[in-house]
Amino acid sequence: MKKYIALILICILSLCVLGGCDVAENNPSDTSGNGTPTESVTEAMTAIPTETDALAEEDTQASEEGASQTENSTAYAKTLVETEEFTVVITDCATDADAGFTMNAYLENKTDTTLEFKVTASAINNKDMHPDFACDVKAGESLTAPMTWTADKLAQRRVTEVKEVKIELQVISYSDEVKLLSSDIYTINP
């Protein structure tokens, strides 16, 4: 019986939260855009008895653990290199059971020629793996491109959690002559 009561209370709570989000989005006077719940939703959430809180919290933790097994995303920003010619910043590392491991690379070209950013070697947790990453950035432009190590590659090397990524990144200029601007090894700890 307690399980049914907890389930009903969770459904009611979910509907109240969804209703509060809808009210915040449709309110034109709310310019903050933070989506905070209304007072009635807050009152409804605090009115739930504490005995069912423990059951609801256990259900929430179990569902969060299941979700974290399939996808783990980390807000991350690390500037690898910034010169007068180019900038490379690694952002948003994510591990997904189906897609593998992805790091987004913000690439900025400050020159008047096209630059190629290319990963020539890499290792995850000191196990060699190559992400097949090569990206051209036109003169004076910037873009964000994903570096992806597939789930198959991670499974072959028995990598379940990414703790350290090492990449050898080359930056090549294509002007009148091909010129290697940089070839360095960087370590990222997502």
N, C-alpha and C positions, 0 to 999 in steps of 0.2 A: 504494500500500500504506500509506503514511504517513497518508493521509486516512482510510482505514478504521480504522486503529489509533486515530487521534485521535477519530473518531466513536464508537468503542466506549468509549474512556476517558471521553468526555463523557457518554455514556449511563450508565455506571457511576457517575460522579461525581454526576449528577443524581439517580439512585436513592438514593445514599448521603445526599445532602442532604435529599431528601424523606423518607427513612426516619428521619433525625435529627430532622426537624421533627415527625414523627408521634410519636416517642418523647417529645419535650419536651412536646407537647400532652397526651399521655395520662398523664404522670407527675403524680400528685396531690401529691407532696411539693414539686414545683417551683412555688412561689407567685409567683415574680418575673415570669413571663409574657413573658420576653424572647426565648424561642425559640432559645437558643444551641445550636449543634450539640454532640453528645456527643463524648467523647474519641476514640471509634473512627472517627467521621466525620472529625474533624480529622486523625487519623493517616492515613486513606485519602486525604485531599486532599493531604497533604504528601508522600505516597509516589509521586506521579505524576512521571515523568521530565521534565526541563526542556525537552527537545526538542519534546515535544508541547504544552507549556505555550504556546509561541508560537502554534501552530496553533489551540489552543482559545481563546486570547485574541483572535485575529483573528476567529474565528467569533462570539464573544460581542460584540465591538465592532460587527461588521456587523449583528447582530440588534438591538443597542441603537440603532444609527443608524436602522434601519428603523422601530423603535417610536417614536423621538423625532420622526419626520416626521409620524406620525399624531396623537400626543398629547403635549403639553408641559404639565406641571402644576408650579406653583410654590407652595411653602408661603409664605404672605405674610400679614402682618397690619399694617394701618395704620388708626389712628383718625383719621377725617375730622373729626368734631366730637363734642364731649362737653359738654353743658350740663346745667342743672338739670332740663330738660324732656325731653331725648332724647339718645341716643348712636348714632352710625353708625360701624361698623368694617368695613373691606374685608378679606376673607380669601380664601385659596385661589383664585388666578387660574389658569385652565387654558385652553389652546388645543387644539382638536381639529379634525382635518380635516373631519369630518362635522358636528359640532355647532356649530363656530365658537369664539368666545371667551366665557368665562364668568368672572364675578367674583361671589363670594358676599358678600352684605352682611348683617352682623349689625345688626339694628335694635332699639333698646330704647326703649320709651315709659315715661317716668317721671311722666307726668301722670295726671289722673283722667278724661281724655276720649280718644277715638280720634284717632290721628294718621295722616295719609297721607304716605308718603315717595314722591316722584315725580321721575324724571329727565326734565327738559324739553328738554335738549339735550346732545349729547355728541360727542366726536371721538376717534378712535383714530389715533395718529401724525399728528395735525393734519388728518385727513380726517373730515368730518362724517358721523356715523352715529348712529342713534337706537336704543337697546336696548328700547324699549317696556316700561319698568319703572315700575310704580305698585303700591304695597303698603300696605294698611291694617294698623296695629298697635293692638290694643285697649289700653285703659287699664291701666297697670301690667304689661304683658306685653312679651316680646321674642321675636324669631324671626330665622331666617337665611333669606334669599331670594336666588335667583340673578338676576344681571343678565347677560343673554345677547345677544350680537351674533351673528347667524346666519352660517354659513359663506358663504351667498350674498351677504350684505352685504359681508363681508370680501373675497370674490372680485371683486365689482363695483368696489370701491375699490382693488383690487390690494394688499391688506394680507396679507403672509405671516407677519410676526412683529410681535407687539404690544409696542411699546417704551414708549408713553405713552398714557394714557387721561385725557381731561378730561370731567368730567360737571358739569352744572348740576343741583343737587339742591334741590328745594323740600320743605319740611316744613310741612304744613298741619294746623291743629287744628280739629276739628269739635265745638265745644261749642254754647252757645246761638247763637253767631255764628261764621262761618268766619273764621279768623285765620291769616295767613301768619307762621309762626314763623321761618323761615329760607329764604333763596334765595341760595345761594353756588355758586361754581365751584371744583371740587377737581381736583387733578392726582394721578394714581396712576401709578407706574412699576413694573409687575410684574416 
